Each structure stands twice: as C-alpha cells, then as structure tokens.
Amino acid sequence: MILKLLSILCLISLTARADERLPLLTIKGETYSNVTVTAVTATDVYFTHANGMGNAKLKDLDPALQAHFHYNAAKSALMEKQFATNNVIYHKYLLSVKSAEDDFVAPKLYARSLRGKTLPPFPIEQWLTPPPDATDKFILIEYWKTASEPCRRTIPQLNAFFEKYHDRLAIIGLTDEPEATVRMMTYPQIEYAVAIDTQARMRKALAITAIPHCILIDPHGIVRYEGPPSYLDEPKLEHFLVKYQ
C-alpha cells in the first residue's frame, strides 16, 4: 500500500514534454548539445543529449529557461518537502518488512501482538524520574507493578541493560499504580526511568493480561520484541540492537 501510494505521488508530479528539442542546454556552466527534453516535474527537467541522459533542478536553470518550463519556486519547495517525507516513509517501510526470520520470538505472549508494527501512542501521566533521552535510541518499555515478585526480579536485569547500553537504549518502567505506592518501594533500586499512568492506558491498548510485559522498539518506531523480559537475555538484546540500529 505504501509503495503504491509513493508511486502515485511520483507520477502525479510529472508533466510530460515529449520530444521537445533544444539545440543547447546550459546548467551551472556545463553545456549539453542535441538535447531532447523527456519530462519536466515541479522540481526537475529530464533529458537526453549527445552523450547520454541527464536531469537538472529547475532552480539551477537561468530565468529564461525557468519561465519556459513554468518553474514555480513555491511549488518546487513544496514538492521537495513531499519527496523528503516520502523517502522517510519508504525507509520506515523497508525497515518494517526486513526479514525477521532469525529474530527471537517469546514462546508465550500475554498481550496483543505488535511485532513488526508501529507502537500506538499512549500518554504517560507522570514521570517519577527525569524522562530519558530517547533520541535515535531503542526504547524498552516494561509494564510492571511493585507488588509483583516476578516484576521485582526483572529490575536487576534491566539495570544491567541500562548500565551497558544506555548510549543506545532508553528503558522505561511503566505502572498504573499511584505515585505514593511506587515511591514506597526502595528495594531493589531502579536505575532507569520510571513513569506512571493510573488509567492503565498502555495495558488496555496492548491487552496485557500478565506482567511483567515488555516491548522493544527500534529507533524507527517498530516493535522488535514483545513478551516477558525474562526471555530477553543480553545476547538476544544485542542481536536486536545490532540488526535494527
């Protein structure tokens, strides 16, 4: 669907000028002879010439040629911005369909699967620590509760991940418990970011039925691992960090 949309956008931008001939075409001091214009877009002119094929930005032509090709600076800038956006979308699409055959998959999943998809947005009600710097990093979000012994057992594991990979990985512990309850827990000490959402919007959005539950999101917003953090040991985490960086 994304590929089809991008193709349509590119086709819409073309304005054909089939076989329009120019004896000479000078672009940034370089002159081409026996020029045949094949197509003109809002941003570029495409042509053949005596020595092959070429294209040039309309903004680089002299004013007379810009007028001849109906160059519109505002429209050209808008199209350049659209092309840049399309490139980002296409890059994300390629990442989302990258082969996942060698990726570890949790043998049990107690939530709605989002593996290979973009994580839906959900709000964080309050940070109990400074928010992490997640710029260009993987993000590991663990949904947990202070009263859960399995959740408490994962804290040293996540602390170790944070200590070793903090330059590539942001870790967030998220619970629907009130602030006072979380602050009462002093052991084990948490070294990564902690936040609360007393409305449990993440739990509801992902239909989580057992905790702890974690999701690993790559820097492009795609979920790469989901499930109990106990299955995500250091070699498996390293695999994801290297493959999807």
KAQUIGI-V467666 format. One record per residue. N is the residue number from 1. RES is the residue in one small letter. PHI is phi in radians with two decimals (* if undefined). PSI is psi in whole degrees, 0 to 359 (NA if undefined). BURIAL is b if it has 24 or more other C-alpha atoms within 12 Angstrom, else e. Layout:
BEGIN
<<N,RES,PHI,PSI,BURIAL> <N,RES,PHI,PSI,BURIAL>>
END
This chain:
BEGIN
<<1,m,*,316,e> <2,i,-1.12,317,e> <3,l,-1.07,318,e> <4,k,-1.10,317,e> <5,l,-1.10,315,e> <6,l,-1.12,322,e> <7,s,-1.11,318,e> <8,i,-1.10,317,e> <9,l,-1.06,318,e> <10,c,-1.16,319,e> <11,l,-1.18,322,e> <12,i,-1.08,328,e> <13,s,-1.32,348,b> <14,l,-1.46,137,e> <15,t,-2.18,104,e> <16,a,-1.21,140,e> <17,r,-2.32,67,e> <18,a,-1.03,126,e> <19,d,1.05,27,e> <20,e,-1.27,125,e> <21,r,-1.84,140,e> <22,l,-2.28,133,e> <23,p,-1.12,322,e> <24,l,-2.50,151,e> <25,l,-2.48,118,b> <26,t,-1.88,126,b> <27,i,-2.31,115,e> <28,k,0.90,44,e> <29,g,1.46,355,e> <30,e,-1.82,127,e> <31,t,-1.86,134,e> <32,y,-1.97,142,b> <33,s,-1.98,163,e> <34,n,0.89,52,e> <35,v,-1.51,134,b> <36,t,-2.16,116,b> <37,v,-1.33,126,b> <38,t,-1.75,328,b> <39,a,-2.88,154,b> <40,v,-2.33,131,b> <41,t,-1.88,184,b> <42,a,-1.17,343,b> <43,t,-2.10,334,b> <44,d,-2.36,158,b> <45,v,-2.08,135,b> <46,y,-1.99,140,b> <47,f,-2.74,162,b> <48,t,-1.88,158,b> <49,h,-2.59,184,b> <50,a,-1.02,332,e> <51,n,-1.96,9,e> <52,g,2.57,221,e> <53,m,-2.17,157,e> <54,g,-2.81,172,b> <55,n,-2.65,160,b> <56,a,-2.62,154,b> <57,k,-1.33,134,b> <58,l,-1.05,329,b> <59,k,-1.16,344,b> <60,d,-1.62,356,e> <61,l,-1.48,163,b> <62,d,-1.27,160,e> <63,p,-0.96,325,e> <64,a,-1.12,316,e> <65,l,-1.23,324,b> <66,q,-1.03,316,b> <67,a,-1.14,320,e> <68,h,-1.06,321,e> <69,f,-1.65,12,b> <70,h,1.01,44,b> <71,y,-1.18,131,b> <72,n,-2.14,110,e> <73,a,-1.05,319,e> <74,a,-1.17,316,e> <75,k,-1.13,321,e> <76,s,-1.08,316,b> <77,a,-1.10,321,e> <78,l,-1.12,318,e> <79,m,-1.17,320,e> <80,e,-1.05,319,e> <81,k,-1.13,320,e> <82,q,-1.15,320,e> <83,f,-1.07,318,e> <84,a,-1.09,318,e> <85,t,-1.10,317,e> <86,n,-1.07,321,e> <87,n,-1.10,320,e> <88,v,-1.13,316,e> <89,i,-1.07,316,e> <90,y,-1.15,320,e> <91,h,-1.08,317,e> <92,k,-1.12,322,b> <93,y,-1.09,315,e> <94,l,-1.08,320,e> <95,l,-1.14,323,b> <96,s,-1.19,333,b> <97,v,-1.78,6,e> <98,k,-0.98,139,e> <99,s,-0.93,129,e> <100,a,-1.98,20,e> <101,e,-1.08,326,e> <102,d,-1.69,9,e> <103,d,-1.40,141,b> <104,f,-1.28,138,e> <105,v,-2.13,130,b> <106,a,-1.04,134,b> <107,p,-1.17,338,e> <108,k,-2.30,138,e> <109,l,-2.32,122,b> <110,y,-1.92,50,e> <111,a,-2.93,170,b> <112,r,-1.22,133,b> <113,s,-1.38,134,b> <114,l,-2.20,12,b> <115,r,-1.01,128,b> <116,g,1.45,3,b> <117,k,-2.08,172,b> <118,t,-1.47,135,b> <119,l,-1.17,129,b> <120,p,-1.19,150,e> <121,p,-1.24,142,e> <122,f,-2.56,143,e> <123,p,-1.40,151,e> <124,i,-1.80,124,e> <125,e,-1.25,317,e> <126,q,-2.78,137,e> <127,w,-1.56,132,b> <128,l,-1.69,354,b> <129,t,-2.34,170,e> <130,p,-1.03,140,e> <131,p,-1.05,145,e> <132,p,-1.32,155,b> <133,d,-1.47,106,e> <134,a,-1.81,12,b> <135,t,-1.07,121,e> <136,d,1.01,29,e> <137,k,-2.07,161,b> <138,f,-1.25,153,b> <139,i,-2.22,127,b> <140,l,-1.93,115,b> <141,i,-1.90,125,b> <142,e,-1.96,127,b> <143,y,-1.62,124,b> <144,w,-2.61,176,b> <145,k,-2.49,147,b> <146,t,-1.14,329,b> <147,a,-1.39,352,e> <148,s,-1.57,119,e> <149,e,-1.12,318,e> <150,p,-1.03,324,e> <151,c,-1.15,317,b> <152,r,-1.14,328,b> <153,r,-1.22,339,b> <154,t,-1.45,347,b> <155,i,-1.05,312,b> <156,p,-1.03,323,e> <157,q,-1.08,313,b> <158,l,-1.21,325,b> <159,n,-1.04,318,b> <160,a,-1.14,318,e> <161,f,-1.04,315,b> <162,f,-1.12,318,b> <163,e,-1.10,320,e> <164,k,-1.46,324,e> <165,y,-2.05,17,e> <166,h,-1.04,338,b> <167,d,-1.34,344,e> <168,r,-2.10,347,b> <169,l,-2.38,126,b> <170,a,-1.76,135,b> <171,i,-2.06,134,b> <172,i,-2.27,124,b> <173,g,-1.67,122,b> <174,l,-2.13,132,b> <175,t,-2.37,159,b> <176,d,-1.73,12,b> <177,e,-1.36,157,b> <178,p,-1.24,160,e> <179,e,-0.96,315,e> <180,a,-1.04,320,e> <181,t,-1.12,316,e> <182,v,-1.17,318,b> <183,r,-1.23,339,e> <184,m,-1.23,336,e> <185,m,-1.44,115,e> <186,t,-1.93,351,e> <187,y,-2.52,134,e> <188,p,-1.27,152,e> <189,q,-1.31,137,e> <190,i,-1.70,130,b> <191,e,-1.82,353,b> <192,y,-1.80,182,b> <193,a,-1.27,146,b> <194,v,-2.29,138,b> <195,a,-2.49,161,b> <196,i,-2.22,154,b> <197,d,-2.56,94,b> <198,t,-1.15,348,b> <199,q,-1.55,358,e> <200,a,0.97,43,b> <201,r,-1.23,327,e> <202,m,-1.17,315,b> <203,r,-1.03,319,b> <204,k,-1.24,318,e> <205,a,-1.12,324,e> <206,l,-1.72,0,b> <207,a,0.93,48,e> <208,i,-1.32,127,b> <209,t,-2.00,354,e> <210,a,-2.58,144,b> <211,i,-2.19,155,b> <212,p,-1.34,150,b> <213,h,-2.29,132,b> <214,c,-2.26,157,b> <215,i,-2.34,138,b> <216,l,-1.91,122,b> <217,i,-1.97,131,b> <218,d,-1.36,172,b> <219,p,-1.10,350,b> <220,h,-1.77,6,b> <221,g,1.58,11,b> <222,i,-1.75,134,b> <223,v,-1.28,124,b> <224,r,-1.90,331,b> <225,y,-2.41,148,b> <226,e,-2.62,141,b> <227,g,2.37,191,b> <228,p,-1.07,135,b> <229,p,-1.14,341,b> <230,s,-1.10,336,b> <231,y,-1.43,343,b> <232,l,-1.66,81,b> <233,d,-1.43,180,e> <234,e,-1.09,316,e> <235,p,-1.05,321,e> <236,k,-1.19,318,e> <237,l,-1.07,316,b> <238,e,-1.03,322,e> <239,h,-1.01,311,e> <240,f,-1.15,318,b> <241,l,-1.11,325,b> <242,v,-1.37,316,e> <243,k,-1.20,320,e> <244,y,-1.94,21,b> <245,q,-1.15,NA,e>>
END
